[in-house]
Amino acid sequence: MELKKRQQRSDLLEVGIVLALLFLIITIYVPVAIWEEEKIFEDESRFRMQNLYDIEEFHNQLTGTYNSKFFEAMNLVNAARDSVIADSNFIGEQTILLGGANYSVDIPESFPVEFDTTFGFKKFRRDTISDTSVTLIMYSEELSRNDTSYIQLKNLSFMMDDPNFIDVLEKTPVERVELVEYYDTFVPDSSTYYCPLTKNEYNLKIIEEIKSLRVASPIVETYKEPRYLIFSFKANSHGMISDGTRSWD
C-alpha cells in the first residue's frame, strides 16, 4: 500500500514537472511571438503612413496643393502615372478627366521614375547576357609596338576610328552573368489610408499656407488584445511623419 502511494506521488511529481516545463516554454516563446506580431503591425502601419505622405507630396507636385481628401489625391496621382505609362508625351501641363471632373496638372519628366522608385521594392536579379568578345591589334605608344586588346562588340566601331587601330584578330561569342537592379512597383490603394491594426483612418493634417503636412497614427492610447488567456497584444502609437521628418528615425 505504501509502495502504491509512493508511486502515485512519483507520477504526480512527474506530471507536475512536465506541466512546469510546458508553462516555462509557453512563457518564453509566446511573448516572443506576440512581440513579433506587434512589430509586423508597426512596420506595416509605418509603411502605409509613408505611402500616404508620398501620395500627398506627389499631389502637391502635380497640382501645387495638398488635398485633405486622400482618395481624391490618390486617384489623381495614380491616374497621372497611368496616363504617362500609356503616352510618354503626357508631360507638362495637362488635363486629367477623373470621376466626371477635369483636373489641371503639371507633370514633370521625372514623374514616372519617381513614382516607380517611391512605390516600389528595390530588388536584384541575375541575367545571363549573350555578348561577343573582340580581339584587336592596337599600336601602343607606351610600348612602341603592336599590342593585343579585348573589347565588347558594341565598342568595335569606336575603336576602329582610333588611329592606333591595326586589325581585328578574332570575334568570340561569350556569356556573362550580370546583376541587374530593378523596382517591383505597386499602385497605392484604399488600404493606405487605414491603420492595419485599428482599421481607423490616419490623422492627416494640412496647413496649406505654410505648406505643412503631417500624417499620424490614429492610436492615441495603448491598444490591447487578449492572447492565450494570460497574455496581451499591446501597441502604442506607431508614430508620425511631419514635414518629411519621421518620428521613428
PEJO-V404513 format. One record per pair of residues at least 6 apart in sequence whose ideal C-beta (glycine too) atoms are under 8 Angstrom apart, sorted by the first residue. I is the first residue (numbers start at 0). J is the second residue. If there is no record, write none. Layout:
i & j
I & J
I & J
//
This chain:
i & j
25 & 227
29 & 226
29 & 227
29 & 230
30 & 230
33 & 226
33 & 230
33 & 231
33 & 232
36 & 232
37 & 232
37 & 233
37 & 234
40 & 195
40 & 196
40 & 234
40 & 237
41 & 234
41 & 237
43 & 195
44 & 194
44 & 195
44 & 196
44 & 216
44 & 237
45 & 237
45 & 238
45 & 245
45 & 247
47 & 190
47 & 191
47 & 192
47 & 193
47 & 194
47 & 195
47 & 201
48 & 201
48 & 214
48 & 215
48 & 216
48 & 237
48 & 238
48 & 239
48 & 240
49 & 240
49 & 245
50 & 118
50 & 187
50 & 191
51 & 69
51 & 191
51 & 192
51 & 201
51 & 203
51 & 214
52 & 212
52 & 214
52 & 240
52 & 243
53 & 117
53 & 118
54 & 69
54 & 72
54 & 73
54 & 76
54 & 187
54 & 191
55 & 65
55 & 66
55 & 69
55 & 72
55 & 203
55 & 205
55 & 212
55 & 214
56 & 212
57 & 76
57 & 79
57 & 110
57 & 113
57 & 114
57 & 117
58 & 64
58 & 65
58 & 66
58 & 72
58 & 75
58 & 76
59 & 65
59 & 210
59 & 212
60 & 107
60 & 110
61 & 75
61 & 76
61 & 79
61 & 104
61 & 105
61 & 106
61 & 110
62 & 75
62 & 102
62 & 103
62 & 104
62 & 105
63 & 105
64 & 207
65 & 72
65 & 205
65 & 207
65 & 210
65 & 212
66 & 72
66 & 75
66 & 205
67 & 203
67 & 205
69 & 191
69 & 192
69 & 203
70 & 189
70 & 192
73 & 187
73 & 188
73 & 189
73 & 191
73 & 192
74 & 97
74 & 98
75 & 95
75 & 97
75 & 102
75 & 104
76 & 114
76 & 187
77 & 186
77 & 187
78 & 95
78 & 97
79 & 95
79 & 104
79 & 106
79 & 110
80 & 110
80 & 111
80 & 114
80 & 186
82 & 89
82 & 93
82 & 95
82 & 106
83 & 89
83 & 90
83 & 106
83 & 110
83 & 111
84 & 111
89 & 106
90 & 106
90 & 107
90 & 108
90 & 110
91 & 105
91 & 106
92 & 103
92 & 104
92 & 105
93 & 103
93 & 104
93 & 105
93 & 106
94 & 101
94 & 102
94 & 103
94 & 104
95 & 101
95 & 102
95 & 104
96 & 102
114 & 184
115 & 182
115 & 184
116 & 182
118 & 184
118 & 185
118 & 186
118 & 187
119 & 182
119 & 183
119 & 184
119 & 185
120 & 182
120 & 183
120 & 185
121 & 180
121 & 181
121 & 182
122 & 180
122 & 181
122 & 182
122 & 183
123 & 178
123 & 179
123 & 180
123 & 181
124 & 178
124 & 179
124 & 181
125 & 176
125 & 177
125 & 178
125 & 179
126 & 176
126 & 177
126 & 179
127 & 174
127 & 175
127 & 176
127 & 177
128 & 174
128 & 175
128 & 176
128 & 177
129 & 172
129 & 173
129 & 174
130 & 151
130 & 152
130 & 172
130 & 173
130 & 174
130 & 175
131 & 151
131 & 152
131 & 170
131 & 171
131 & 172
131 & 173
132 & 149
132 & 150
132 & 151
132 & 152
132 & 170
132 & 171
132 & 172
132 & 173
133 & 149
133 & 150
133 & 151
133 & 152
133 & 154
133 & 155
133 & 167
133 & 169
133 & 170
133 & 171
134 & 147
134 & 148
134 & 149
134 & 167
134 & 168
134 & 169
134 & 170
134 & 171
135 & 147
135 & 148
135 & 149
135 & 150
135 & 158
135 & 164
135 & 165
135 & 166
135 & 167
135 & 168
136 & 145
136 & 146
136 & 147
136 & 148
136 & 165
136 & 166
136 & 167
136 & 168
137 & 145
137 & 146
137 & 147
137 & 148
137 & 158
137 & 161
137 & 163
137 & 164
137 & 165
138 & 144
138 & 145
138 & 146
138 & 163
138 & 165
139 & 145
139 & 146
139 & 163
140 & 163
145 & 165
147 & 168
148 & 158
150 & 158
152 & 170
155 & 167
158 & 164
192 & 200
192 & 201
193 & 199
193 & 200
193 & 201
194 & 200
194 & 201
194 & 216
194 & 217
194 & 218
194 & 237
196 & 218
196 & 222
196 & 234
197 & 217
197 & 218
197 & 222
199 & 217
200 & 217
201 & 214
201 & 215
201 & 216
201 & 217
202 & 213
202 & 214
202 & 215
202 & 216
202 & 217
202 & 239
203 & 213
203 & 214
204 & 211
204 & 212
204 & 213
204 & 214
204 & 215
205 & 211
205 & 212
205 & 213
211 & 241
211 & 242
212 & 241
212 & 242
213 & 239
213 & 240
213 & 241
213 & 242
214 & 239
214 & 240
215 & 236
215 & 238
215 & 239
215 & 240
216 & 236
216 & 237
216 & 238
216 & 239
218 & 234
218 & 235
218 & 236
218 & 237
219 & 236
221 & 233
221 & 234
221 & 235
222 & 233
222 & 234
222 & 235
223 & 231
223 & 232
223 & 233
224 & 231
224 & 232
225 & 231
225 & 232
226 & 232
237 & 247
238 & 245
238 & 246
238 & 247
239 & 245
239 & 246
240 & 246
//
